Amino acid sequence: MYRLLLFLLGAVMLFAASEQKNIQIMASSVERNGSVITATGSVVVYYDDKILQAQRARYDTNGSILELYGRVEMMEGVEYGSLSDYVRLDLENDKNSFSDIFMIDLQNTLWMRGERAEKIRDRVKLAKAFVSSCDTACPDWHLEFTSLDFNTSTKWINVWNPVLYMKETPLLYLPYLGFSADKERRSGLLRPYLGVSSRDGFFYTQPIYYAPDPQWDLEIDPQIRASRGKGIYATLRFVDTPRSRGKITTGYFIDKDSFVEEYNLRNRSHYGIQINYESPMVFTSSGSDSHDGFYADITYLKDPDYKNLQAFTTSELANSSQVQSRINYYFNTPDYFTGVYAKYFIDTSLASNKNTVQSIPVIQLHRYQNKLLGLDELHYSADYRVSSFFTAAGKHMQLQEINAPLIFYTDFLDGYLNLSISENLYYSYIGYQNLPSSTPGSYYTFFRNYHKIDIYTDLARKFSERFHTMQLRLTYNRPSFSNEKGYIDPSISVLRSPNENMALSAINYLYDSNGKEFLYYRVSQPVLYEKSDHKYGDIEHEFRIKFLENYQLYSDIFYSYYMKSISGATSHIKYREPAYDIMLTHFFKIVQNERRSDFFTVSGAYRSESGNNWTAKIFYDNLDQKIRRWEAGVHFFRHCWDLSLGIKDEKRPILTSAGAQSIDNLVLYFQINLVPLGGFEQRFEQEF
């Protein structure tokens, strides 16, 4: 629709009169009789930045009235043009009229045909108009309306009796349509959302938009679901500085008693609030070496249906019963970083969250790596963190952590061999309040240090038309000292030293003569020295090769010496060319000789020369031997319209009296887009 606005504005520009009355008339024959100039034969009129052509023209210099007859063509730059049988321009009084007009937007191929058009000062009127961007002889779609009125002062357009046709079939009729012709926000009704669900029945949402101020607006979304109930949502959007913005959404929905009983829902009403705010520069400016930022994403809801009932697209659906709210602030300088964080959790599957552990606040002070005593070889960094944990039941815990690595760097053999040695100091303290009397302690302390040696080299060499890079690395970790006292709560973790181990790795890349990678290979082998029944950890092989221009083979395989078999793998093969895109992926994981995960994913796409696209994807669980999720769709494209059709099977969480469950949701959707006006979409759902 916005493209139509631009097009109609272009039409207005063709009608507009200029304050300058300079007119140049050229023709095969030009005669003057008093104040009247008559031109015939290949008439060309230059007026302002417009060019007019006609078979005959008459210009009255006293009244400043210009009339053109017979196949009148008018051009405005290289964007807009029109064709009509008769044009009358009253340049003095700003009154213009056209008959049997044809106009075209040359950039967007949008054209309009009308019975008559006129402009009287700040009002433009069109009668019995016909708009499309398809072929003029037999358009695939077109929009008809009996009349249109445009106020150039208020920038408001009124359209009466618009009807959308596909070929000769009417699809949509409205008795009236009013909208603004500029980008300034205005209060009014937004596009409605409607559809059909097997569970909720017919649903309809009519957004109401209120924009009294450039710095904020309000959207109210009342909705009705015929078989389920009714509710209302509201969203307040605002900007308080040129760099910051925020949004507050809240809503309430109430189910019918029959719906609650049929689906055994725990809650009849669903409500919540969401607050989003971000400001990239609170106390700093863009030209400063320092920068800071504030971010808040706060959600409180009664159950997942609060989000699902306001979702307009599948991506907006709640996919978990776990909800996390976050508030972050950081201040960063070239040498230091400071952060303050907060996390709040809601588990909607629980009857109460009084024992859910919250993390408010967390304070971090960090010193970036820097030279020690001005030595290039010796570096240090430091990190201090205070974390407060509590529950609504009264339990409170505070964790303090200090992490301070000291690193020595050097190289040998003219930089071919690099060495780093680090001492990694760590201390933590936990204090408790309001713990049960049976708790074995009221505090916890932990101190440890471990040594780390890293030896590595980066090599590169050209072989004929190919280029090879290789990185070899050996990393050795050895605990040095550890001291632990007191009681540690199971919900808190500290940074313990790694067990004594060594990791050997090699990474290789091969590039062709055009600099494109065609082979990648990485191997990594951990060696375990203590607290392990096995000397060697799982060896990892990661491999990717691109061959025959269109094929790619990838695998990431873990082999267990203990099980004498593969313990996990991710693999895929991909075929891609301009017309096809096919991919098969397999993933499995074995833990303690038990296969925990095993599934396949198949996806494909086909792109025809005409621009039509077909896509499909299937997720198959090999453990349960069933299809977990699937989707398929097609996109048809023509130069003046495109259409998307799709079907997908998805899972939605719900909260019943028996606890958190999920339902299978079969969605059929389509979206049509009329180039360049825009389009609309529709969803049909089947839940079971």
Disulfide bonds with the S-S distance in Angstrom:
Cys134-Cys640 1.92
